[in-house]
Amino acid sequence: MTDKKQDLNDQKLQDLNNDGVDRRGFLKCMAWAGTGLVWTLSGGVPMSRAFAKGHDQSMGKGGDFSFVQISDSHIGFSKPANPDVTATLQTAINKINAMPRTPEFIIHTGDLSQLSKPSEFDTLDQTLKEASAKQIYFVPGEHDMLSDNGEQYLQRYGKGTKGTGWSSFDHKGVHFVGLVNVANLKAGGMGSLGNEQIEWLEDDLKGRSASTPIVLYAHIPLWTVYPDWGWGTDDSEQALSYVKRFGSVTVLNGHIHQIMQKVEGKVSFHTAMSTAFPQPAPGTAPSAGPMKVPADQLQRVLGITDVNYLVSGHSLAVVDSPLADSMSSAQGNGAGSGGK
């Protein structure tokens, strides 16, 4: 890439659409404003604008296909931060069902449950049955592996996967890879993929054209957000080296319960809001954990992520949508703090 082209790309990444978001200052959380970002990938350059700034509602209708990411449902959690997480998950499902175009599938990026109890998984299953998108792909969070090293999770949601639950699939020209980075947490809670899974990923991507859009998804961020709180994956660099040759790579994560994003080359990293409760921005509290907000603000910091692919046009749009603008009558309650 020439210096002139690189300068142009840097300028686009920094101030496109005058939305006030510095792409290089990636520890910028948009969740607190109750907005989100629309990402468009054009010519290999990811660009964004604030969701609230004239978002075209027809975007969900025109893509070759769309899917939705939900994350961190924490069914079974009942502390003051949200004493009814099932209700807010139901609100999220209602929001998905109200979309102008039914998503072709849902990806859940982990922490389905709070304590990996059978009753919690049962409640989750009953709620998700109401989703208009019937195909759901899962990866586990650390809360889904508390009681039995993830055996129950694998029995319910891991059929046909490898190892502790990793897998891949293709859909309309896009290659999706679900990774597990919670089975062997490192000191401080940092995620870890492990050699076996990284070798599998290398093999899985071999032989695929560099023009194939790639979507990686895992629970803990695959980029280092805030290591003091374990918000990162210690061996992600090696795994990500295998996707650098691809022209379009999107990495979707949960775990931190807030929207953050980073662009590195042609790789766009994106973390999602929770459907259960928010967590503080990095370094703004003594530790991570459920964060109390006023009851009337809770659904502004919970939400879903809608992803639309225009494969023929080589473009991608990612829209974060808070629950607060849902027409559903289901309401969450504010409050509390506690362990993550």
N, C-alpha and C positions, 0 to 999 in steps of 0.2 A: 504494500500500500504506500502511495506517495505521501510525502509530508503534507501537501496541500489537501489531499483527500482526508488524511487523518485529522487535520485541523478542522475541516468542515464537519466531520463526524463528531468530533469532540464538542463543537459548538452546538450541534443538534442535540446531543445528549445532555448538555448543560442547561439550555434555555429554550428548548422548543416550546412553542405555544405560550410562552411567558407564563407558565403555571407556577413559577416560584420554587420549583423543586430542583435542587442541585444534585445531579446524578452521581457526582463524585462524593458528595457527602451522604453516603448510603445509609447512615444511621438516622434517617429521617422518617418519622412515623406519621402516616397520614390518617390513621384510624381515629385519632382524637377529634378531628374535625367532622367526623361522621361522613366523610366523602369516600374517595377511592380513586383509582387511576385506570384509565383506558390505555392499554398498551397496543401499539400497532407495529408490526415488523415489516419494513419495506426496504428492499435492497440491502438486507443484512443489517440495517441500523434500527434498533428498537427505539421507538419514540413514544411519548406519553402526554396526556393532558388530564387535568382533574376531572373526575367522573361528573362532578356537579356542573362543570362548565359546558353546557350544551350537549350532553350525551345524546346521541341519536338512538332513540328507542328501536329503530328499525334494524340496528346492527345485529340483534339476536335472530333476525329473520333471514339475513342474506348470506350467511356463511355456508360453506360446504357442509359443516356440521358443528355442533356445539356440545360442550359437556360442562358439568359443574363440579367444583371442588368444595367439599365441606370438611371441617376439621375440629378436633378437640371437643367432642360432644360431652364427654365426662359424665355419662349417665350413671347415676348413683350419688353424685356430688350433691350436698344439701346444705352447705354452709351459707352464711349471709350474702356472699358475693352473688349468689343466684340460688335460692332455695328450690327452684323448679326448673332444672335444666332440660327436663323432658318437654316442657311447654315451649321453651325457646328453640329446641330442636324442631318441634312441630311447626313453629313459626317459619323456620328455615325451609322446611318441606313445603309449606303452603306457598312460600315465595317462589320456590322452584316450580311448583305446579301452576303458578299464575303466569309463567313466562309465555311470551307470544309464540314461541316455538319450543316444543318439548325437547330437552337435552337428550342426547343419545345414550349417555350414561353419566354416572356420578363416580367421582373418586373421593374416598374418605381417607385423609392423611393421618389417621391415628388418634389414640386416646379416645376410642369409642366409649370406654367405660372408665369409672373412677377406680375400682378395686378389682377388676376382672372377675366379678361374681357372675354366676349363671343368670341370676335374676336381672342384672344390669344388661347383659347381652340380650336377654329375652325382650326387655323393654325397648332397646334399640331396634331390634328386628321388627317389632310391631309398628314402631313409628316409621321406619324406612319403607315398610310395605305400602305406605300411602303415597310414596313418591311416584310421580308420573314416569320418571326414568326408571325402568325396572332392572337394568344392569348396573351393578355397583361393584367397584373394585376397591380393595382395602389394602392398607399397610398398617402394621401395629404401631401404637405408641407405647412408651414404657409402662403406662398404667394398664395396658392390656396384657402384660406379662408378669404381673406381681405375684400371683398365687401359685402358678404351676409352670413357670418358664415359658408361657405362651402356648401350652398344649391345647387348652380349650379354644383359644383364639384360632389356632391352626385348624382344629376340627370344624369350626364354624365358618371361617372366612378364608382359610388358606388352602382349600382343595386345589390341587394341580400346581401349587407353587413349589419352589425349591427351598432347601435349607430352612431358615426360620420364617419364610414367607415371601421371598422375593420372586418376581415373575416379570414377564414382558408380553406385550400383545401389539398387533398392528390394527389400525382402523383408518380406512380411507386414505392411505398413503402416509400416515403419521405413525411413528414407532413410539410406544409408551413403555417405560420401564419403572416398575415399582420396587424400591429398595428398602431394606430394613437396617436401620442404624441404632436400634434400641436394645438389641439382644445382648450386647456386651458393652454396657456403658463404662466409660473411663472415669478416672478421678475427676471430681467436680461436675459429673453428669454429662461430659462431652460424648456425643454419639460416636459410634464406630461401625464400619461396614465389615471389616475383616478380610483376610486374604482370599478366602474361598469365594466370597461374593464378588469381590473386585475382579478376580480372574474370570468368574462367570460373566460379569458385565463386559469385559474385554472381548470374550468369545461371542457374546450376544450381539455386539455391535459390528463385529468383523463382517466384511463383505457387503455392508450396506452402503448405498450411494451417499456421498457427502451432501447431496441435495435433499435427503430425507429429513423432514422435520422430526426432531427428537423431543420428547417430554419425559423428564425424570421426575419422580415424586417419591418423597420419603417423609417421615415424621419430623425429625430434628433437622434444622437447616443444613444444607450441604455447603454452606459458606459460613465463615466465622463471623457471627453477629456480635456476640459478647461472651468470650470464653470464661469470664469470672462467674457467670451463671450457667455454664455448660451449654450455651447456645451456639453450637457448631458441631462439626464432625471431624474428628482428629485425622482421619485418613481420606478425606474427601478429595484432596488434591490429586492423588493418583487416579481415583475413579473419574474425576472430571477431565483428566488428560485424554481420555478416550473419546470425548465428545467434541474436542476442540476443532476437529476437521470438518464438522458438520456446519452447514450454513445457518441453521435455525435451531436453537436449543432453549427450551424453557424448563426451569427447575421449580417445582411447586413443593412447598413445605408447610408444616403447621408448627405446633409445639409452643411458640412464643405468644400466641393469641393476639397478634396485631399485624398490621400491614407494614412490611418493609420490603424494599427491593434494591437490587444492585444489577448493573450491567457490566459484564466483563467480556470484551470482544463481542462475539455473537451469542453469548450465553446470558439469558435474562433470568435472574433469581427473584423469586416472589414468595413471601410467606403470607398466610391467610389469617383472618380473624377466626376466633372460636365461635361455636354456637352456644357456649356455656357461660364463660366469664372472661373479662380482660385481664391482662397482666401489665405491670408497669413497664414503661420504656426503660431500656438498659441504663443502669446506673442511677436511676431516679428513686430507688427504694433500697433498703438494706438487703433484700433478696427478691428473687422471683416468687410468684405465687398469686393466687386469686386476689384481685384488687377491688375494693369497694368503690362503687360510683353511685350517685343518686339514682333512685328507682326510675325516674323519667329519662335517664340518660343511658341506661344499660343497653338497650337495643341499638343505640348508635355505635356501640363498640363491639357488637356481635354481628356476624354476617356470613356471606357465602361468596364464592368466586366463580364467575361465569366466563368460560373460555370459548371464543369463536374462532374457527379456522377458515380462512379463505385460501385453500390449498392452491387453486389455480392461479391466484394472484400473489402467492408467496407472502401472505400477510397474516398476522396473528393479533387478536385483540383479547386482552384480559381485563375484566371489569369486576372490581370489588364492590359489593352491594351490601350496605348495612341492613339489619332487620328492621330498623326504625321506620322505614317507609313502606313496610309490608301492610297490606290491607287486612291481614289476619287479626283476629281479636285476641289471640294468645299473647299474653304479656309476661315478661320476666320481671323480677324484682331486684332492686339494688342491694348493695352492701358488701362486705367483710374481707378479711384477709385470712390466709392459712397456707399450709404447705402445698406445693405444686404437685 
